[in-house]
């Protein structure tokens, strides 16, 4: 029944032997890569083992039930347990994004609405940080550009956490990408009128240096003096770094650290994630319609959400999700909509879409 899982089991056993070899720890990047893949396959192997055990128990109970009706109830109980395990295996074995178990880089940028948009970007950042805290993830701010009112022109954070059933922070948050719209009375509005503003969210996998090939000759690196809100200087040295990947036109910058080297390392980390996201988007555009639905995970041009303050309403336009607990959502309670998005994605993949 699970012939397609045989290669995964063989790979898991091979990774198990590889991790048992002490020499692997001499190569940190290799150790992390193998460990991550091992962790992603472990739930599959455990679920398959559990299914085999339950199937064996059911077969034995079924034989005993032929002569003793008391075992009929045990057969029914085992059928229920098998159904649960089958559901889990269906999820685990469905074609999926190979980056689903990765950590995430999340970038938020203000858009239409000026200062109000920048303030909303700050609200989104706090929402994700609270959700990360509730989930047990760690958040690291890589770069931020503040406004005079305390909002964000742009902010990029890394979100780290262990994968559960092969799903890490990126796999969980990737559908947050897109335009998030807010409807409320801005703090700068004296007439009490409701305004509509927007901020863009981009979610990318946090990839290891050896997972993306970047040629030094393809990079243009500029250094400059970091600045704070309103443009005032906050550093007396050229510590801020801007990196342009010439072939793709992708530009990243970082100025949070006082060290130019640290800012360069953070910028390269952001560049790797950007290039991975760009490659995923190009692959999605070249694939089937079902696969194209995944473009929204890295595209900031699509309106995905509305946060309506007067009605305390939260809406996700892609799946028709709606709730009237906006205050709880902004407090980090994102699991209901994240679960719904994951269910929709699973249904699309099982219906024939390839990843």
N, C-alpha and C positions, 0 to 999 in steps of 0.2 A: 504493500500500500504506500510505503514511503521510500520507494526506490530512489527518488530524486534526492533524498537526504543522505544516501550512502556516501557520496563524495564529501559532504560536509562532515560526516562522522570521521572519515579517514583523515581529513584535514585537521580536525580537532585533535585526534590522537597524535598526529605528527607535530602539531604545535605544542602539545603537552610534553612530548619528548624534548623538543627544542628548548622549552622553558626550564626543563630539568637540567639542562647543560649549563654549568656555572659560567662558561665562557661568554654566554649571551649578554651578561651584565657588563662586559667590557665595552659594549656598543650600546649606549643609552638610547639612541634613536631606534635601533633594531629591537631592543628590549621593549620599548613602548609600543612599537608597531605590532609586534607579535603578541604582546600582552593584551592589546586592545582587540585584536582579531580573536584571540582565545576567549576573551570575556564575552564577545558578541556571539560566539558559537556555543558557549556553554549552556545557555538556556534551551537551545534546540536539542542538544544531546540529552540533557536532563529530562526534557519533556518526552523524548522518544523512549528513553529508559522507563519512565513512568507509564507510558502507554503500553509498552511490552509487558510490564509487570501486571497492570490491571487486566490486560487481555488474557494473560495466563490465568489469573485468578478467576476471571469470568468463565473461561472454558472449564476449569475444574469445578466451579460452583454449578455450572449448567449440567455437567455429568451427574453430580450428586443430587441435583434437583429431580432427576428422572426417577430416583428411588426414594427421595425424601423431600416433600414439598416445602419443608422449612427453609430450604436453600433458595427457594424462588425469590424471596425478599432480598437475599444477598445479590442475586443476579440483577435485580432491578436497581439496587444501589450502585453496583459496579457499572451498569449502563449509564447512570447519571454522571459518575466520576469520569468515565471514558468520554462522554460528550463534552465535559469541561476541558479535558486535556486535548481533545480533537480541535476545539475552538482555539485553544492556545497555539497548537501546532499550525493551524491554518494561518494565524497571524505571523508566526515566526518564519514559516516557509514561503510566505508570499514574496514575490520579487520586490526588492526594496532598494532604496538609495544606499550605495555603499558608504556614504558619509553619515548615516543615521546615528551611528554610535559615537560620533565625534563631539568634542566640545564646540562651542559656538562663539563667533564674534558677532555682536549686534550693534548696528550703527543707526542712530536716529538723527535726522536732519529737519530743521524747521523748514516750512514751505510757505504757502499762501497765508497771509495774516500777520506778517511782521512780528512785533513783540509778543502778540498773543500766541502766535504759532510757536515761538521759541519757548514760551512758558508751558505750552502744551507738550512740547518735546521733553521738558523736564518732568512733567506729570507721567508721561509714558516711561521715562527712565526709572522713576521711583516705582511704578507699577511692576516693571520687570524685575527690579531689584528685590522688591518685597516677595514676588512670586519665587524668585531664586532662593531667598532666605527660607521661605516656607517649604521649599522642595529639598533643601539641604545642599544647594549648589553654592559655589563661591563666585563672586563677581570682582573683576579687576578693571578699573578704568584705564584705558590705554591712551585716549586723547579726548580733549573737551575744549570747546570754544564757547565761553559764557557771554551773555549779554548783560547790559547794565541793570536790567530788572531781575536778574537771577535765572533767566531762561538759558536755553542752549541753542546756539546756531547749529552746532554739530557735537555729537558725543559718540564715542565708540568704546564698548566694553567687551571683555572676554568673560564668558560664563562657563564655568568648569563643574563637572559632576560625573559620577559614575553612571554607566548605562544600565538600564533596567530592561530585561528582555530584548537586548540589542538596540535600545533607543536611549541616546544620550541627549544633552541639551540641544544640539543642532536638530536632531530628529524630532524632538518635542516642539521646538520653537520655530522651525523653518517656515511654517505657514503664516507667521506673523508679518512676513515681508509684504510691503505694499503701502498705499496711502491710508493713513488713519485720520479721520475727520472729526473735529470737535465742534459742537454747537453749544454756546454758553455766552453769558454776559462777561466781556473782558474786564479786567481790573482797570483798564484805561478808558472804559466807556462810562460817560457821565449821565447818559440818558436812559440807562438800563435796558438797552436793546440787545437782543441775542445776535451774536455774530457767528459766522462759520469760518473756521481756520483748518489748516491741515499740516501734518508732519509726515515725513517719509521714514519707513523702517526697512532696513536691509539686514537679513540674517545670512551668515556665511559659516561654513565649517572651518574650525580652527585646525589647520593642517600642519603636519610636521615639515621641517625644511627639506627632507629628502623625498617628500611626496610631490613636490612641484619643482620642475627644472626651470631655473631662471638664470640666464646668462648675464654676467656683469656688464658686458658690452651693450646690452639692451636697456641699461638703466641710466637715467640722468638724475643725479643727486644734487640737490641744492640745500644749502644751510642758511639760516636766517635767525634773527633775534625773536624769541618768543614774545607774545603780547597777550594782554588780558582784556577784560571787558572794556569796550570803548576804544580799544586800540592802544592803551597805555602799555609801555614796556614793563615786563616782569622779570627780565633777565638781562644781564649786561654782556653776555657772550652769545655767539651764534650757535645756540644749542638745538634750536628747532630744525627739523629735517623734512624735506619734501622729496619724494622719490617718484619719478615718472617712468613707467614701463613703456618705452617708445613704440614697440610693435603693436600693442593693444590700446595705447593712449590712456591707460589707467593711471591715476595720480592719487597718491596717499601722502599724508603728512602727519607728523606727531611733534608735539611741543611740551608734553606734560612733564617729562623728566628734565632735570637740570644738566644731565650728561648728554652730549651729542651722540655718543655710542649707544646709550640706552634708548634714545629716541629713534635711532636708526634701526635697532633691533625690533622695536615695536612697529615701526613703519613697514619693515620687511615682513613681519608677521601679518599685518593687515593686507599687504600686497599679495602674499601667497593665498590668503583667503579670497581676495577679490578675483584673482585669476582663476581659482578653482570654481567660484560661483559663475564667472563668465563662461568657462568651458562647459559647465552644466547647462547654462542657459542656451548656449549654441547647440549642444547635443539635443536639448529638448525641442528646439525649433526645427531640427532636422528629422525628428522622429514622428511617430503616429500622433493622431489627435489626442488620444488618451495620455500619451507622454507629454504632450504640449501643456496639459493642465498643470504640470509641475513648474512651468515658467514662473508662476506667481510666487514661488518660494524665494526667488532671487530678484524679482522685478518690483521696482518702487513706483511704477507708473499706474498701477491698478488700485482703485479705491476698494479697500477691503472692510473697513470698519467705520462706524459712526458712534460717537460718545455724546449723547444728548443729556446735558446737565438739567435743564428745566423739567424733563420728564423722568430723570434718573434712569434713562434707557441706554442699553448697550446692544448694538446690532452688528452681526457679521453678515455681509451681503452675499458672500459666495455660497453659503449653505442655509441661508434664511434663519440663522440663529438669532434669537432676541430674548433679552431679559430686562427686568426693571430693578436691577441691583447694581447700578453703575458704581456706587460708592464702594461696594465689596470688590468689584472687579479692579478698580483703581487701587484697592488695598492689596492686590496680588492674587485674588481668587480667580485664576484663569483656567483651572482644570476643566470645568464644564465645556467651555468653547474649544479648548485644546483637544479634549476627548472627542468632541463632535467632528472636528476637522480631521483627526486621525481616522475615525470611523469612515468618513466620506472618502478619504484617500485610499483606505484599505479596500472599500467597495469598488472603487475605480480600477485598482490594480487587479483585483480578483475577477473583474468583468472582462478582462482581456488585455488591459494596457500593460505594456512592458516597460521596465525601468532601466 
